[in-house]
Amino acid sequence: MTVAAYVRVSSRSQHRATQIHAIRSAAEARGDKLQSIYSEKRSGKKLDRPELARVRELARRGELHKLYVFRLDRLTRSGIRDTLVVLDELRAAGCKVVSVADGFDLDGAAADVVIAVMAWAASMERLALGERIAAARKRVEAAGGRWGRPTRVPALLATRIRMAREAGDSIRELAARFKVPRSTVAAVLSEKGPYSAVTGAAKKPTKKGTRAR
């Protein structure tokens, strides 16, 4: 019997290790040995995900007999219909789905009713999260802040790099002196990407005869 796991996280701040550890422990407790773990970092709001598609295809070909997930919402958070479509497809292909953390048998009596309620709750949670993020962004921007990831180089450090460059230091010397990658130094000096707004100043023309060393 082929046993696998599907693991999904949706952001860089989330980690797969907790899900994988819980799934391995649950599988061992049931006497199952995981042959494969299909993992991806994608939002659950759509079914169009490479690793999920791979799992579904394996099940359709009869090459997957049991699939472990940490929770049902790892398969999808896009509502009742999508959740039941995926589960029905897997079960029709002879693949049993085991949820480790939800605490009920997906094949038990009245399971579809419980699944529908949980799928609805997952989709509502996703929508509420989006609303909270949008509200937080408006609050930050209304206060004059900048939304998004912070730049890799603080404004003061970027200014010091530019001043040292004007004094004649090479890119290699700047990288060693300020303990940042040479690519970061080059980006600061060219004022490209996030560095173009580090100080809010207009770009300065490159001095004639100045070359990167």
N, C-alpha and C positions, 0 to 999 in steps of 0.2 A: 504494500500500500504506500502510495506516494503522499508524504505529508509536508506541507510548506506553511510559511507565515507571510502575511502581508502587513507591512509597517508603513505608516505615513505620518509625517509632521508637516506643518504648513508654514513655518517661519524659521529664521536662523537662530532664534532664541530657544527653540525647542530642540530636544535631543531624543534620539531613537533608542538610546541604551536602556532606558526604563522599560519601554514597551518590549524590547527584545528579551530582556531578563525575565520579565513576567511571563512572556509567552513560552520561553524555554522551560521555565519551572513548571508551568501548567502542563506542557506537553510531556515532560518527564514523569509527572505525577500520574498521567493517564497512560503511560507506557508507550508514548509515541516518540519517534526520533525525527527531528526536522531535517529534511534533505536540502531545503532551500529557504532563503529569506528574501522576499522581494520588497525592497525599501525605496521610498522616494520622498522628496521634499516638494510637495504640491498642495494647493488648496483643495479642500473637499467639495467645493461648490460646483465642480463639474466632474462628469464621469470620464472625460477624455484625458486619461493619464497613462503614460507608457507602461509602467509596471502593473497597474491594475488591468490594463488591456492584455498584458502578457499572461497574467493569472487567469483571466476569463478564457483566453484562447487555449491554455493548457487544459482547463476543465472541459472545454468543448471537445477537445481531442481525446478525452478520457485519460489524460496523463496526470491528473491531480485528483486525489481522493479525499483529502481533508485539508482545510485551510484554517489556520489560527489567525485571529486578529485580537488586538488589545481591547478595543471596544468597537461596537457596531459603527460608530461615526467615523472610524478610520477608513471604512470602505467608501462612505459618502455622507455628505452633510447637505445634500441638495434637495431633501424632502422625501416624503413617503413613497412616491412613485418610483424614483430612482433606486431607493433602498430595496424595495420589494423586487424590482426588475433584476438587480444584481443577484440578490439572494435566490430568487426563483431560478435564474439562469444557472447558477452554480449547483443548486440542489437537483435540478432537472438533469444535469450532466453527471450526477452521482458523486458530487463533491460536498461533503459535510462541512459546514462552517461552525467554528467554535469561537465564541467571544469569551475572553479571559476575565474581563473586569465588569461586564454588565450584570453578571450574577443570575442568568437564566438560560435555559436550553433553547436554542433557536429553532429546534424541531419539536419542542414540547407542545402540549395542549394549549390552544389559544395563543400560540407564539406570534402569529401574524398580527394580532391585536396589539400585543406589547411592542412588537417591532415598529408598528405604525406610530404608536405614541412616542417611542424613543426617536424615531426618524423626524417626526414633527418637532420635538423638543430640540434636536440637534440643529435643524434648519433655523429655528427661531433664535437659538443661541448665536448662530453665525450672523444673522441679520442684526441682532442686538450689538454684537461686537463691532460690526461695521459702523453702526450708528454712533457708538461710543468713540471710535477712532475719528470719525468725521467731526464730532463735537469737540474733541480734544484739539484737533488740528485748527479749527476755527478759533478756539480760545487762545492758542499759542500765537497764531498769526495776528489776531486782533490786539494782542499785547505787544506786537512788534517783534515777536520771535520768528525763528526760521524753523519750518517743519522738515523733518527728514533726518538722515544720519548726519552726525557731526563730521566736519572735515577732519582728515587724518592729521593735519598740521594746524596748531593754534595760530591765531593771527600774529601774536608776538614773535613766535618762532619763525613764521614765514617771512616777517619783516627782517629778522636777524639774518636769515639765509640770503635774502636779496642784498642786504648791506654788505655782507661778507663777500658775496659774489662781485659786487661793484669794487670792492677793495682788492680783487684779484685772485681770490681763492678758486680753485678748480672744483668741478662737480664732485670728484672723488674726495677731495679735501673737505668739502662741505658735508658730504655724507658721513665721513668719519668723525668730523668735529661735532655734528649735531645728532649723531647716532640715528640716522634715518636712511632708508634705501636711496641709492642714486636715482632711481626712477622717480621717487618722490621729490627729490631736489630738483630734477629736471622739470617736473610738472609745476612746482612752485615757481620756478624761474620763467617758465613759458606762460604761466597764469592760465592754464587750461583746466577744463572740468571744474571740480569743486573749488580749486584754488583761484579761479578767476574772481571770486567774490570774497576772498579771505579778508582783505582789508577794505574792500569797497572802493578802492582807488582805480583810476583808469590805467590801462596798460601803458607801460613806458616803452618807447621805441628802443630796440636793441642797439647798443653802441656799435659803431662801425669798427671792424677789426677785432671785435670780441668773439672768440670761438670757444666752444666747449672743449675742455681738455680731459 
